[in-house]
């Protein structure tokens, strides 16, 4: 019996996901903050992917992607911090110095997306790039950056979900354990859910864009059938709207699992309401843009 109990305990330990013992990584004499490192690695990966996409389409170069990222990434970090501070002001009231301690965690992704995209668009326009083409190029790169950056929450042992008995439950040490939970309680690894979801979203966006490009580049008959409907493909900028719709849907469900303090109304957390708004606006914009695109070719096909 003792052997069976011991075997069962060992299986539970192996099945759970351990948390890092420290929020830092030591590389020889260097001691790096893991949270900041994950964000930096995410930004580097996103810049690389965006650069490859610009070059493959003939819209720009990898240097162009770096020139945009060097302004957009810091703007995104600042915007994410401002969003977090505004939505969780109670944590900083009377402790204004803590506003600048980004390495301790606390970045609101919606603020980061908004600020980073706006600044990126401004830089792209200054360099003479098409705004819609730039948004198309960066769309799959953003969830790639988010997937990598989410591991910073794992190192900080923060933003996890409610308690669970699932075999992939996340271990949290007593120092970071929320009040009311016993030592050894396992929690939903929401960082991992969102990281996997973002990677899937990145792949889906790349595949959609690839198929749309192949369809647009395929030879078209000089005399299309009179009854043929206008072809449907991803016009410039649509891929970014699919990203915002997809990520907001993912974030809505992941946010519902989290137990960290947050403003709420109507039974939903603030970020869930934000996700609903972004999803509705994105889908509505896609529908309206699709109808406009279909009306124009149909009108041009009418005989004089």
GIDA-V93999 format. One line per field, one symbol per residue. ss: DSSP state (~ for helix, > for strand, _ for the rest). psi: psi as a letter, one per 40 degrees, with the letter a starting at -180 (. if undefined). burial: + if it has 16 or more other ideal C-beta (glycine too) atoms within 10 Angstrom, else -. Layout:
ss->???
psi->???
burial->???
//
This chain:
ss->_~~~~~~~~~~~~~~_>______>>>>__>>>>~~~~~~~~~~~~~~~~~~~~~~~~____~~~~~~~~~~~~~~~~~~~~~~~~~~_~~~____~~~~~_~~~____~~~~~~~~~~~~~~~~~~____~~~~~~~~~~~~~~~~~~~_~~~~~~____>_>______>>______________>>__~~~~~~~~~~~~~~~~~~~~~~~~~~~~____________________~~~~~~~~~~~~~~~~~~__>_____>>__>>~~~~~~~~~~~~~~~~~~~~~~~~~~~~~~~~___
psi->dddddddddddddddihiiieieihhgbeihhhdddddddddddddddddddddddefeaidddddddddddddddddddddddddefddeehegddedegdeeighhddddddddddddddddddeeihdddddddededdddddddddeddddefifiaiiieiefihhhiddehiiehihehiihgdddddddddddddddddddddddddddeihhidgiidehiiihihihdddddddddddddddddddeeieihiiihfeiidddddddddddddddddddddddddddddddehi.
burial->---------------++-+---++--------++++++++-++-+++++++-+++---++---++-+++--++-+++++++++++-++---+---------++-+++++++++++++-+++-++----+---+++++++++++++++++++++++++++++-++----++++------------+++++++++++-++--++--++-++--+---------------------+-+++++++++++++++++-++++++--------++++++++--++--++-++------+-----------
//
